[in-house]
């Protein structure tokens, strides 16, 4: 991907989902960073508009300051009714001691040491199975056979559910996170009839199926001695002494289903596409596979699988020379920060030898830094360590189609032709 062609500021529209499906978000980000890095963006009713924050330093400042920019008013662009906030609240929309208590419930399972001891050998074997199965074919869809297959199989291990449920879990995640893409859901969040689902996460009826699935698991594991994530959630009391309510469990489980699948999948897809489009970088990793572990950080910077997260101003505040009023939405465009030329030299160069890649993909100093970041890094490292030496060649074999979303930077169709070693 080369430096995109600049567009005039008056043509920038971060609510244009079709522009993101055409991969045109980067040109908009470049214009905003250069001309209006804290930019007011109107939205169609019932939403009220938001401040788009696009420079790395401003994004990081917002993310580190939960007292001024709160997540308790929700982290997506959708504006949730006040009377539904507690019903729909997950760990992402919680702050302070309760947020820390909820994170710590499963934090140990996602820490680098326990992950390496408990899961690395299993994940390495699982990676080999995924790659073996994919490379039985010379032509296949990379998303279907590799980048979707691997993370979902990791998730079913962490949840201790049948491998046969993987397709169902992927489908649910697609319907919820890609609730703006008609290829994934019949219930678009932009449709007027989505109001009937406004009490559900992502305004998606798929949430009800996820809730029931999780509740059945909880019923079976309550009082047991399992070490899977479900058993921990139903049998362990958070350190603040406040047990999970029924809706707490529902929303925590739903978050695991999404976070354990969607973002790693898209990061793997975007990284492989970058290697195909930059064959010199692929060749370098084939010749020097010892570079792969460090290259993972460049993969993550480049992939930026989540375009943005939202906060809400708790008070009147100045940011980037703009006066933000209490109650207004402030949206951190992490993907834009990962292309900020003030931080990353030649940011549109995909460089697997880039050093000090201090990207924003998982957040940085925020209390909300991605809980699964060590697992995602491990999955990506193991996947490319296994896959790259197995590829004599790989090229596109048709059109790459992207998710119609300004939230998830995802690829949904990725046909490739390969020659295996």
VOMAR-967588 format. One record per residue (C-alpha): x, y, z; residue in one letter; residue number from 1. Coordinates in nm, 2 decimals, always signed. Each point is the difference from the previous one (the first is absolute). Layout:
BEGIN
+--------+--------+--------+------+------+
!   east !  north !     up ! resn ! resi !
+--------+--------+--------+------+------+
!      X !      Y !      Z !    A !  NUM !
...
+--------+--------+--------+------+------+
END
This chain:
BEGIN
+--------+--------+--------+------+------+
!   east !  north !     up ! resn ! resi !
+--------+--------+--------+------+------+
!  +0.00 !  +0.00 !  +0.00 !    X !    1 !
!  +0.15 !  +0.33 !  -0.11 !    X !    2 !
!  -0.06 !  +0.34 !  +0.14 !    X !    3 !
!  -0.37 !  +0.08 !  -0.08 !    X !    4 !
!  -0.09 !  +0.30 !  -0.21 !    X !    5 !
!  -0.10 !  +0.29 !  +0.22 !    X !    6 !
!  -0.37 !  +0.11 !  -0.01 !    X !    7 !
!  -0.14 !  +0.34 !  +0.08 !    X !    8 !
!  -0.11 !  +0.05 !  +0.36 !    X !    9 !
!  -0.36 !  +0.07 !  -0.10 !    X !   10 !
!  -0.02 !  -0.34 !  -0.16 !    X !   11 !
!  +0.11 !  -0.19 !  +0.32 !    X !   12 !
!  -0.29 !  -0.20 !  +0.15 !    X !   13 !
!  +0.09 !  -0.25 !  +0.26 !    X !   14 !
!  -0.36 !  -0.13 !  +0.01 !    X !   15 !
!  +0.01 !  -0.11 !  -0.37 !    X !   16 !
!  +0.01 !  -0.38 !  +0.04 !    X !   17 !
!  +0.04 !  -0.06 !  -0.37 !    X !   18 !
!  +0.31 !  +0.21 !  -0.01 !    X !   19 !
!  +0.15 !  -0.23 !  +0.27 !    X !   20 !
!  -0.10 !  -0.30 !  -0.20 !    X !   21 !
!  +0.20 !  +0.14 !  -0.29 !    X !   22 !
!  +0.30 !  +0.05 !  +0.24 !    X !   23 !
!  -0.02 !  +0.38 !  -0.02 !    X !   24 !
!  +0.02 !  +0.07 !  +0.37 !    X !   25 !
!  +0.37 !  +0.06 !  -0.02 !    X !   26 !
!  -0.02 !  +0.29 !  -0.23 !    X !   27 !
!  -0.26 !  +0.16 !  +0.23 !    X !   28 !
!  +0.23 !  -0.06 !  +0.30 !    X !   29 !
!  +0.29 !  +0.16 !  -0.17 !    X !   30 !
!  -0.20 !  +0.31 !  -0.08 !    X !   31 !
!  -0.13 !  +0.03 !  +0.35 !    X !   32 !
!  +0.34 !  -0.04 !  +0.16 !    X !   33 !
!  +0.14 !  +0.27 !  -0.22 !    X !   34 !
!  -0.29 !  +0.25 !  +0.00 !    X !   35 !
!  -0.24 !  -0.06 !  +0.29 !    X !   36 !
!  +0.13 !  -0.27 !  +0.24 !    X !   37 !
!  -0.30 !  +0.05 !  +0.24 !    X !   38 !
!  -0.28 !  +0.02 !  -0.25 !    X !   39 !
!  -0.38 !  +0.03 !  +0.06 !    X !   40 !
!  -0.18 !  -0.27 !  -0.19 !    X !   41 !
!  -0.38 !  +0.03 !  -0.04 !    X !   42 !
!  -0.21 !  -0.32 !  +0.01 !    X !   43 !
!  -0.35 !  -0.09 !  -0.12 !    X !   44 !
!  -0.26 !  +0.00 !  +0.28 !    X !   45 !
!  -0.05 !  -0.14 !  +0.25 !    X !   46 !
!  +0.38 !  +0.03 !  +0.06 !    X !   47 !
!  +0.13 !  +0.35 !  +0.08 !    X !   48 !
!  +0.34 !  +0.02 !  -0.16 !    X !   49 !
!  +0.35 !  -0.05 !  +0.14 !    X !   50 !
!  +0.35 !  +0.15 !  +0.02 !    X !   51 !
!  +0.24 !  -0.21 !  -0.21 !    X !   52 !
!  +0.35 !  -0.01 !  +0.16 !    X !   53 !
!  +0.26 !  -0.11 !  -0.25 !    X !   54 !
!  +0.35 !  +0.09 !  +0.12 !    X !   55 !
!  +0.20 !  -0.25 !  +0.20 !    X !   56 !
!  +0.08 !  +0.22 !  +0.29 !    X !   57 !
!  -0.36 !  +0.13 !  +0.03 !    X !   58 !
!  -0.14 !  -0.36 !  -0.02 !    X !   59 !
!  +0.24 !  -0.12 !  +0.27 !    X !   60 !
!  -0.09 !  +0.30 !  +0.22 !    X !   61 !
!  -0.37 !  -0.07 !  -0.02 !    X !   62 !
!  +0.05 !  -0.37 !  +0.06 !    X !   63 !
!  +0.21 !  +0.06 !  +0.32 !    X !   64 !
!  -0.25 !  +0.24 !  +0.16 !    X !   65 !
!  -0.32 !  -0.18 !  +0.10 !    X !   66 !
!  -0.10 !  +0.27 !  +0.24 !    X !   67 !
!  -0.04 !  +0.25 !  -0.29 !    X !   68 !
!  -0.09 !  -0.25 !  -0.27 !    X !   69 !
!  -0.22 !  -0.28 !  +0.14 !    X !   70 !
!  -0.09 !  -0.33 !  -0.15 !    X !   71 !
!  -0.31 !  -0.04 !  +0.22 !    X !   72 !
!  -0.22 !  +0.17 !  -0.27 !    X !   73 !
!  +0.10 !  -0.28 !  -0.24 !    X !   74 !
!  +0.29 !  -0.06 !  -0.23 !    X !   75 !
!  -0.16 !  -0.02 !  -0.35 !    X !   76 !
!  -0.16 !  +0.27 !  -0.20 !    X !   77 !
!  -0.35 !  -0.12 !  +0.10 !    X !   78 !
!  -0.16 !  +0.22 !  +0.27 !    X !   79 !
!  -0.16 !  -0.24 !  +0.25 !    X !   80 !
!  -0.31 !  +0.12 !  +0.18 !    X !   81 !
!  +0.07 !  +0.09 !  +0.37 !    X !   82 !
!  -0.25 !  -0.25 !  +0.13 !    X !   83 !
!  +0.17 !  -0.28 !  -0.20 !    X !   84 !
!  +0.36 !  +0.07 !  +0.09 !    X !   85 !
!  +0.03 !  -0.22 !  +0.30 !    X !   86 !
!  -0.18 !  -0.29 !  -0.18 !    X !   87 !
!  +0.25 !  +0.02 !  -0.28 !    X !   88 !
!  +0.31 !  +0.09 !  +0.20 !    X !   89 !
!  +0.31 !  -0.22 !  -0.05 !    X !   90 !
!  +0.35 !  +0.03 !  +0.14 !    X !   91 !
!  +0.08 !  +0.24 !  -0.28 !    X !   92 !
!  -0.26 !  +0.25 !  +0.13 !    X !   93 !
!  +0.11 !  -0.04 !  +0.36 !    X !   94 !
!  +0.27 !  +0.21 !  +0.18 !    X !   95 !
!  +0.17 !  +0.03 !  +0.34 !    X !   96 !
!  +0.02 !  -0.28 !  +0.26 !    X !   97 !
!  -0.28 !  -0.20 !  -0.16 !    X !   98 !
!  +0.18 !  +0.00 !  -0.34 !    X !   99 !
!  +0.32 !  -0.11 !  +0.16 !    X !  100 !
!  -0.18 !  -0.28 !  +0.19 !    X !  101 !
!  -0.17 !  -0.13 !  -0.32 !    X !  102 !
!  +0.33 !  +0.00 !  -0.19 !    X !  103 !
!  +0.18 !  -0.18 !  +0.28 !    X !  104 !
!  -0.25 !  -0.29 !  -0.01 !    X !  105 !
!  +0.17 !  -0.14 !  -0.31 !    X !  106 !
!  +0.31 !  +0.22 !  -0.03 !    X !  107 !
!  +0.24 !  -0.28 !  +0.11 !    X !  108 !
!  -0.13 !  -0.23 !  -0.28 !    X !  109 !
!  +0.10 !  +0.26 !  -0.25 !    X !  110 !
!  +0.34 !  +0.09 !  +0.15 !    X !  111 !
!  +0.31 !  -0.09 !  -0.21 !    X !  112 !
!  +0.14 !  -0.25 !  +0.26 !    X !  113 !
!  -0.31 !  -0.21 !  +0.04 !    X !  114 !
!  -0.07 !  +0.02 !  -0.37 !    X !  115 !
!  +0.34 !  -0.13 !  -0.08 !    X !  116 !
!  -0.02 !  -0.28 !  +0.26 !    X !  117 !
!  -0.36 !  -0.11 !  -0.06 !    X !  118 !
!  -0.07 !  +0.07 !  -0.37 !    X !  119 !
!  +0.30 !  +0.06 !  -0.22 !    X !  120 !
!  +0.07 !  -0.37 !  -0.08 !    X !  121 !
!  -0.37 !  -0.06 !  -0.07 !    X !  122 !
!  -0.03 !  +0.32 !  -0.21 !    X !  123 !
!  +0.31 !  -0.10 !  -0.20 !    X !  124 !
!  -0.16 !  -0.34 !  -0.08 !    X !  125 !
!  -0.33 !  +0.17 !  -0.08 !    X !  126 !
!  +0.18 !  +0.24 !  -0.24 !    X !  127 !
!  +0.16 !  -0.29 !  -0.18 !    X !  128 !
!  -0.34 !  -0.17 !  -0.05 !    X !  129 !
!  -0.15 !  +0.32 !  -0.14 !    X !  130 !
!  +0.29 !  +0.05 !  -0.24 !    X !  131 !
!  +0.01 !  -0.37 !  -0.10 !    X !  132 !
!  -0.37 !  +0.01 !  -0.08 !    X !  133 !
!  +0.02 !  +0.32 !  -0.20 !    X !  134 !
!  +0.30 !  -0.10 !  -0.20 !    X !  135 !
!  -0.17 !  -0.32 !  -0.12 !    X !  136 !
!  -0.15 !  +0.24 !  -0.26 !    X !  137 !
!  +0.19 !  +0.22 !  -0.25 !    X !  138 !
!  -0.29 !  +0.25 !  -0.01 !    X !  139 !
!  -0.21 !  +0.10 !  +0.30 !    X !  140 !
!  -0.14 !  +0.29 !  +0.20 !    X !  141 !
!  +0.25 !  +0.10 !  +0.25 !    X !  142 !
!  -0.25 !  +0.14 !  +0.25 !    X !  143 !
!  -0.20 !  -0.32 !  +0.00 !    X !  144 !
!  +0.28 !  -0.25 !  +0.01 !    X !  145 !
!  +0.26 !  +0.18 !  +0.21 !    X !  146 !
!  -0.08 !  +0.33 !  +0.18 !    X !  147 !
!  -0.35 !  -0.09 !  +0.11 !    X !  148 !
!  +0.07 !  -0.36 !  +0.07 !    X !  149 !
!  +0.29 !  +0.04 !  +0.23 !    X !  150 !
!  -0.12 !  +0.26 !  +0.26 !    X !  151 !
!  -0.34 !  -0.16 !  +0.04 !    X !  152 !
!  +0.16 !  -0.33 !  +0.08 !    X !  153 !
!  +0.21 !  +0.17 !  +0.26 !    X !  154 !
!  -0.32 !  +0.15 !  +0.15 !    X !  155 !
!  -0.18 !  -0.33 !  +0.02 !    X !  156 !
!  +0.30 !  -0.14 !  +0.20 !    X !  157 !
!  -0.01 !  +0.29 !  +0.24 !    X !  158 !
!  -0.38 !  -0.03 !  +0.04 !    X !  159 !
!  +0.02 !  -0.39 !  +0.00 !    X !  160 !
!  -0.28 !  -0.03 !  -0.25 !    X !  161 !
!  -0.03 !  -0.25 !  -0.30 !    X !  162 !
!  +0.20 !  +0.07 !  -0.31 !    X !  163 !
!  -0.32 !  -0.06 !  -0.19 !    X !  164 !
!  -0.13 !  +0.33 !  +0.13 !    X !  165 !
!  +0.27 !  +0.21 !  -0.17 !    X !  166 !
!  -0.22 !  +0.09 !  -0.31 !    X !  167 !
!  -0.28 !  +0.11 !  +0.23 !    X !  168 !
!  +0.23 !  +0.22 !  +0.21 !    X !  169 !
!  +0.15 !  +0.16 !  -0.31 !    X !  170 !
!  -0.34 !  +0.07 !  -0.14 !    X !  171 !
!  -0.12 !  +0.17 !  +0.32 !    X !  172 !
!  +0.31 !  +0.21 !  +0.01 !    X !  173 !
!  -0.04 !  +0.11 !  -0.36 !    X !  174 !
!  -0.37 !  +0.10 !  +0.06 !    X !  175 !
!  +0.08 !  +0.21 !  +0.31 !    X !  176 !
!  +0.33 !  +0.17 !  -0.09 !    X !  177 !
!  -0.08 !  +0.04 !  -0.37 !    X !  178 !
!  -0.35 !  +0.13 !  +0.07 !    X !  179 !
!  +0.04 !  +0.25 !  -0.28 !    X !  180 !
!  +0.08 !  -0.26 !  -0.27 !    X !  181 !
!  -0.30 !  -0.16 !  -0.18 !    X !  182 !
!  +0.22 !  -0.30 !  -0.09 !    X !  183 !
!  +0.02 !  -0.09 !  +0.37 !    X !  184 !
!  -0.34 !  +0.10 !  +0.14 !    X !  185 !
!  -0.36 !  +0.05 !  -0.09 !    X !  186 !
!  -0.04 !  +0.24 !  +0.29 !    X !  187 !
!  +0.21 !  +0.31 !  -0.09 !    X !  188 !
!  +0.05 !  +0.24 !  +0.28 !    X !  189 !
!  -0.09 !  +0.28 !  -0.24 !    X !  190 !
!  -0.35 !  -0.15 !  -0.08 !    X !  191 !
!  -0.29 !  +0.16 !  +0.17 !    X !  192 !
!  -0.12 !  -0.33 !  +0.14 !    X !  193 !
!  +0.33 !  -0.03 !  +0.20 !    X !  194 !
!  -0.18 !  +0.19 !  +0.28 !    X !  195 !
!  -0.17 !  -0.32 !  +0.11 !    X !  196 !
!  +0.35 !  -0.14 !  +0.08 !    X !  197 !
!  +0.13 !  +0.31 !  +0.17 !    X !  198 !
!  +0.02 !  -0.18 !  +0.34 !    X !  199 !
!  +0.25 !  -0.24 !  -0.15 !    X !  200 !
!  +0.37 !  +0.04 !  -0.07 !    X !  201 !
!  +0.07 !  +0.13 !  -0.35 !    X !  202 !
!  -0.38 !  +0.01 !  -0.04 !    X !  203 !
!  +0.03 !  -0.35 !  -0.12 !    X !  204 !
!  -0.24 !  -0.29 !  +0.06 !    X !  205 !
!  +0.30 !  -0.23 !  -0.03 !    X !  206 !
!  +0.08 !  +0.12 !  +0.35 !    X !  207 !
!  -0.30 !  -0.20 !  +0.13 !    X !  208 !
!  +0.15 !  -0.32 !  -0.15 !    X !  209 !
!  +0.34 !  +0.07 !  +0.16 !    X !  210 !
!  -0.16 !  +0.07 !  +0.33 !    X !  211 !
!  -0.20 !  -0.33 !  +0.01 !    X !  212 !
!  +0.31 !  -0.19 !  -0.12 !    X !  213 !
!  +0.21 !  +0.15 !  +0.29 !    X !  214 !
!  -0.27 !  -0.05 !  +0.26 !    X !  215 !
!  -0.03 !  -0.37 !  -0.08 !    X !  216 !
!  +0.38 !  -0.03 !  +0.04 !    X !  217 !
!  -0.02 !  +0.19 !  +0.33 !    X !  218 !
!  -0.28 !  -0.23 !  +0.13 !    X !  219 !
!  +0.21 !  -0.31 !  -0.07 !    X !  220 !
!  +0.32 !  +0.14 !  +0.16 !    X !  221 !
!  -0.14 !  +0.18 !  +0.30 !    X !  222 !
!  +0.16 !  -0.15 !  +0.31 !    X !  223 !
!  +0.26 !  -0.20 !  -0.19 !    X !  224 !
!  +0.38 !  +0.01 !  +0.01 !    X !  225 !
!  +0.06 !  +0.08 !  -0.37 !    X !  226 !
!  +0.28 !  +0.24 !  -0.10 !    X !  227 !
!  -0.16 !  +0.12 !  -0.32 !    X !  228 !
!  -0.11 !  +0.36 !  -0.03 !    X !  229 !
!  -0.37 !  -0.09 !  +0.05 !    X !  230 !
!  +0.07 !  -0.19 !  +0.32 !    X !  231 !
!  +0.20 !  +0.30 !  +0.13 !    X !  232 !
!  -0.27 !  +0.25 !  -0.08 !    X !  233 !
!  -0.28 !  -0.21 !  +0.18 !    X !  234 !
!  +0.20 !  -0.12 !  +0.29 !    X !  235 !
!  +0.24 !  +0.28 !  +0.10 !    X !  236 !
!  -0.10 !  +0.32 !  +0.17 !    X !  237 !
!  +0.17 !  +0.31 !  -0.12 !    X !  238 !
!  +0.25 !  +0.16 !  +0.25 !    X !  239 !
!  -0.25 !  +0.28 !  +0.08 !    X !  240 !
!  -0.23 !  -0.26 !  +0.15 !    X !  241 !
!  -0.28 !  +0.07 !  -0.24 !    X !  242 !
!  -0.10 !  -0.32 !  -0.19 !    X !  243 !
!  -0.09 !  +0.02 !  -0.37 !    X !  244 !
!  -0.37 !  +0.07 !  -0.05 !    X !  245 !
!  -0.18 !  -0.19 !  -0.28 !    X !  246 !
!  +0.04 !  +0.29 !  -0.24 !    X !  247 !
!  +0.37 !  +0.03 !  +0.11 !    X !  248 !
!  +0.06 !  -0.36 !  -0.10 !    X !  249 !
!  -0.19 !  +0.04 !  -0.33 !    X !  250 !
!  +0.19 !  +0.30 !  -0.10 !    X !  251 !
!  +0.34 !  -0.14 !  +0.11 !    X !  252 !
!  -0.06 !  -0.32 !  -0.19 !    X !  253 !
!  -0.11 !  +0.19 !  -0.31 !    X !  254 !
!  +0.32 !  +0.21 !  +0.02 !    X !  255 !
!  +0.22 !  -0.31 !  +0.01 !    X !  256 !
!  -0.18 !  -0.14 !  -0.30 !    X !  257 !
!  +0.07 !  +0.31 !  -0.20 !    X !  258 !
!  +0.35 !  +0.10 !  +0.13 !    X !  259 !
!  +0.13 !  -0.35 !  -0.02 !    X !  260 !
!  -0.08 !  -0.03 !  -0.37 !    X !  261 !
!  -0.06 !  +0.31 !  -0.20 !    X !  262 !
!  +0.31 !  +0.22 !  +0.05 !    X !  263 !
!  +0.27 !  -0.27 !  -0.03 !    X !  264 !
!  -0.17 !  -0.14 !  -0.31 !    X !  265 !
!  +0.01 !  +0.34 !  -0.17 !    X !  266 !
!  +0.36 !  +0.07 !  +0.11 !    X !  267 !
!  +0.12 !  -0.33 !  -0.15 !    X !  268 !
!  -0.19 !  +0.08 !  -0.33 !    X !  269 !
!  +0.13 !  +0.35 !  -0.03 !    X !  270 !
!  +0.36 !  -0.11 !  +0.08 !    X !  271 !
!  -0.01 !  -0.27 !  -0.27 !    X !  272 !
!  -0.14 !  +0.24 !  -0.25 !    X !  273 !
!  +0.28 !  +0.24 !  +0.08 !    X !  274 !
!  +0.26 !  -0.28 !  -0.06 !    X !  275 !
!  -0.16 !  -0.09 !  -0.33 !    X !  276 !
!  +0.01 !  +0.37 !  -0.11 !    X !  277 !
!  +0.36 !  +0.04 !  +0.13 !    X !  278 !
!  +0.16 !  -0.32 !  -0.13 !    X !  279 !
!  +0.35 !  +0.13 !  +0.10 !    X !  280 !
!  -0.12 !  +0.00 !  +0.36 !    X !  281 !
!  -0.14 !  -0.35 !  -0.04 !    X !  282 !
!  +0.33 !  -0.12 !  -0.15 !    X !  283 !
!  +0.20 !  +0.16 !  +0.29 !    X !  284 !
!  -0.21 !  -0.20 !  +0.25 !    X !  285 !
!  +0.04 !  -0.32 !  -0.20 !    X !  286 !
!  +0.38 !  +0.05 !  +0.00 !    X !  287 !
!  +0.02 !  +0.12 !  +0.36 !    X !  288 !
!  -0.29 !  -0.16 !  +0.20 !    X !  289 !
!  +0.16 !  +0.12 !  +0.32 !    X !  290 !
!  -0.13 !  +0.34 !  -0.09 !    X !  291 !
!  -0.36 !  -0.11 !  +0.04 !    X !  292 !
!  -0.05 !  +0.05 !  +0.37 !    X !  293 !
!  +0.11 !  +0.37 !  -0.02 !    X !  294 !
!  -0.19 !  +0.05 !  -0.32 !    X !  295 !
!  -0.32 !  -0.07 !  +0.18 !    X !  296 !
!  -0.01 !  +0.35 !  +0.13 !    X !  297 !
!  +0.02 !  +0.14 !  -0.35 !    X !  298 !
!  -0.28 !  -0.24 !  -0.10 !    X !  299 !
!  -0.21 !  +0.14 !  +0.28 !    X !  300 !
!  +0.07 !  +0.36 !  -0.09 !    X !  301 !
!  -0.07 !  -0.06 !  -0.36 !    X !  302 !
!  -0.31 !  -0.21 !  +0.05 !    X !  303 !
!  -0.18 !  +0.23 !  +0.25 !    X !  304 !
!  -0.29 !  -0.24 !  +0.02 !    X !  305 !
!  -0.22 !  +0.24 !  +0.21 !    X !  306 !
!  -0.03 !  +0.34 !  -0.16 !    X !  307 !
!  -0.13 !  +0.18 !  +0.31 !    X !  308 !
!  -0.13 !  +0.01 !  +0.35 !    X !  309 !
!  -0.22 !  +0.27 !  +0.15 !    X !  310 !
!  +0.01 !  +0.19 !  +0.32 !    X !  311 !
!  -0.23 !  +0.28 !  +0.13 !    X !  312 !
!  +0.12 !  +0.32 !  +0.15 !    X !  313 !
!  -0.09 !  +0.03 !  +0.37 !    X !  314 !
!  +0.06 !  +0.38 !  +0.01 !    X !  315 !
!  +0.07 !  +0.29 !  -0.23 !    X !  316 !
!  +0.36 !  -0.05 !  -0.13 !    X !  317 !
!  +0.24 !  +0.13 !  -0.27 !    X !  318 !
!  +0.17 !  -0.25 !  -0.22 !    X !  319 !
!  +0.20 !  +0.08 !  -0.31 !    X !  320 !
!  -0.12 !  +0.36 !  +0.02 !    X !  321 !
!  -0.36 !  -0.10 !  -0.01 !    X !  322 !
!  -0.25 !  +0.06 !  +0.28 !    X !  323 !
!  -0.18 !  -0.33 !  +0.09 !    X !  324 !
!  -0.31 !  +0.02 !  +0.21 !    X !  325 !
!  -0.10 !  -0.24 !  +0.27 !    X !  326 !
!  -0.21 !  -0.28 !  -0.14 !    X !  327 !
!  +0.15 !  +0.01 !  -0.35 !    X !  328 !
!  +0.14 !  -0.31 !  -0.16 !    X !  329 !
!  +0.38 !  -0.01 !  -0.05 !    X !  330 !
!  +0.11 !  -0.28 !  -0.23 !    X !  331 !
!  +0.36 !  -0.13 !  -0.01 !    X !  332 !
!  +0.09 !  -0.11 !  -0.34 !    X !  333 !
!  +0.28 !  -0.25 !  +0.09 !    X !  334 !
!  +0.05 !  -0.09 !  -0.37 !    X !  335 !
!  +0.08 !  +0.36 !  -0.08 !    X !  336 !
!  +0.25 !  +0.02 !  +0.29 !    X !  337 !
!  +0.17 !  -0.31 !  -0.14 !    X !  338 !
!  +0.07 !  +0.20 !  -0.32 !    X !  339 !
!  +0.11 !  +0.32 !  +0.16 !    X !  340 !
!  +0.31 !  +0.12 !  -0.18 !    X !  341 !
!  +0.10 !  +0.20 !  +0.32 !    X !  342 !
!  +0.06 !  -0.33 !  +0.17 !    X !  343 !
!  +0.07 !  -0.26 !  -0.27 !    X !  344 !
!  +0.25 !  +0.08 !  -0.27 !    X !  345 !
!  -0.15 !  -0.07 !  -0.34 !    X !  346 !
!  -0.31 !  -0.15 !  +0.15 !    X !  347 !
!  -0.14 !  -0.14 !  -0.32 !    X !  348 !
!  +0.31 !  -0.21 !  -0.04 !    X !  349 !
!  -0.06 !  -0.36 !  +0.13 !    X !  350 !
!  +0.33 !  -0.08 !  +0.15 !    X !  351 !
!  +0.05 !  -0.32 !  +0.20 !    X !  352 !
!  +0.33 !  +0.12 !  +0.13 !    X !  353 !
!  -0.15 !  +0.32 !  +0.14 !    X !  354 !
!  +0.12 !  +0.05 !  +0.36 !    X !  355 !
!  -0.17 !  +0.16 !  +0.30 !    X !  356 !
!  -0.35 !  -0.05 !  -0.14 !    X !  357 !
!  -0.19 !  +0.17 !  +0.27 !    X !  358 !
!  -0.34 !  -0.05 !  -0.16 !    X !  359 !
!  -0.35 !  +0.08 !  +0.14 !    X !  360 !
!  -0.16 !  -0.32 !  -0.11 !    X !  361 !
!  -0.07 !  -0.13 !  +0.35 !    X !  362 !
!  +0.00 !  +0.34 !  +0.17 !    X !  363 !
!  +0.30 !  +0.10 !  +0.21 !    X !  364 !
!  -0.02 !  +0.15 !  +0.35 !    X !  365 !
!  -0.37 !  -0.03 !  +0.03 !    X !  366 !
!  -0.18 !  -0.20 !  +0.27 !    X !  367 !
!  -0.18 !  -0.15 !  -0.30 !    X !  368 !
!  +0.31 !  -0.13 !  -0.18 !    X !  369 !
!  -0.10 !  -0.32 !  -0.18 !    X !  370 !
!  -0.02 !  -0.29 !  +0.25 !    X !  371 !
!  +0.08 !  -0.26 !  -0.27 !    X !  372 !
!  +0.29 !  +0.18 !  -0.16 !    X !  373 !
!  +0.26 !  -0.26 !  +0.11 !    X !  374 !
!  -0.22 !  -0.28 !  -0.14 !    X !  375 !
!  -0.05 !  +0.19 !  -0.33 !    X !  376 !
!  +0.38 !  +0.05 !  -0.03 !    X !  377 !
!  +0.06 !  -0.37 !  +0.07 !    X !  378 !
!  -0.26 !  -0.11 !  -0.25 !    X !  379 !
!  +0.14 !  +0.23 !  -0.28 !    X !  380 !
!  +0.36 !  -0.10 !  +0.08 !    X !  381 !
!  -0.08 !  -0.37 !  -0.01 !    X !  382 !
!  -0.21 !  +0.03 !  -0.32 !    X !  383 !
!  +0.26 !  +0.17 !  -0.20 !    X !  384 !
!  +0.29 !  -0.20 !  +0.14 !    X !  385 !
!  -0.18 !  -0.31 !  -0.13 !    X !  386 !
!  -0.14 !  +0.14 !  -0.32 !    X !  387 !
!  +0.27 !  +0.21 !  -0.16 !    X !  388 !
!  +0.26 !  -0.28 !  -0.03 !    X !  389 !
!  -0.27 !  -0.22 !  -0.16 !    X !  390 !
!  -0.06 !  +0.25 !  -0.28 !    X !  391 !
!  +0.20 !  -0.03 !  -0.32 !    X !  392 !
!  -0.23 !  +0.26 !  -0.15 !    X !  393 !
!  -0.33 !  +0.17 !  +0.08 !    X !  394 !
!  -0.20 !  +0.25 !  -0.21 !    X !  395 !
!  -0.35 !  +0.14 !  -0.02 !    X !  396 !
!  -0.25 !  -0.20 !  -0.20 !    X !  397 !
!  -0.29 !  +0.24 !  -0.03 !    X !  398 !
!  -0.14 !  +0.31 !  +0.17 !    X !  399 !
!  +0.06 !  +0.07 !  +0.37 !    X !  400 !
!  -0.32 !  +0.11 !  +0.16 !    X !  401 !
!  -0.01 !  +0.20 !  +0.32 !    X !  402 !
!  -0.25 !  +0.02 !  +0.28 !    X !  403 !
!  -0.24 !  +0.29 !  -0.04 !    X !  404 !
!  +0.08 !  +0.16 !  +0.33 !    X !  405 !
!  +0.18 !  +0.31 !  +0.15 !    X !  406 !
!  +0.05 !  -0.20 !  +0.32 !    X !  407 !
!  +0.16 !  -0.33 !  -0.11 !    X !  408 !
!  +0.28 !  +0.02 !  -0.26 !    X !  409 !
!  -0.08 !  -0.34 !  -0.13 !    X !  410 !
!  +0.04 !  -0.21 !  -0.31 !    X !  411 !
!  -0.29 !  -0.24 !  -0.08 !    X !  412 !
!  +0.12 !  -0.15 !  -0.34 !    X !  413 !
!  +0.36 !  -0.06 !  -0.07 !    X !  414 !
!  +0.06 !  -0.25 !  -0.29 !    X !  415 !
!  +0.36 !  -0.12 !  -0.03 !    X !  416 !
!  +0.20 !  -0.24 !  -0.22 !    X !  417 !
!  +0.29 !  -0.17 !  +0.17 !    X !  418 !
!  +0.29 !  -0.23 !  -0.07 !    X !  419 !
!  +0.11 !  -0.19 !  +0.31 !    X !  420 !
!  +0.35 !  -0.10 !  +0.09 !    X !  421 !
+--------+--------+--------+------+------+
END
